[in-house]
Amino acid sequence: MAEPITVETLGSALDLIGRPLMLQALATVADGKPLPDAIPGGVDAGLFLDELKALRALGMVEPVEGSPSGPYALTTPGRALVELLDALTAAITRPAADSYSIT
């Protein structure tokens, strides 16, 4: 079961929305992608790794020794944040149940 959404977690989610490269780094860890394959084309690897370091400082990811998917894994707050962002994405992209068509 997911951790409850807190003001701090929601604040972190909103802060990340303005940092697309950090969102990409978070998604990379959540998807278990190897880091070399996950760095978007045209993006400096150092900038991408800086975003991973920032996620670590926020407590969203933690280092993992010997992981096949890379040196980081989501923490409990990181998993909660990914679930919150997924729910937010679903809510934004879902058609409104009460929408009406005027002809």
Secondary structure, DSSP 8 states (H G I E B T S, - for coil): ------HHHHHHHHHHHT-HHHHHHHHHHHHT--HHHHS-TTS-HHHHHHHHHHHHHTTSEEE-TT-TT-SEEE-HHHHHHHHHHHHHHHHHHS--TT-----
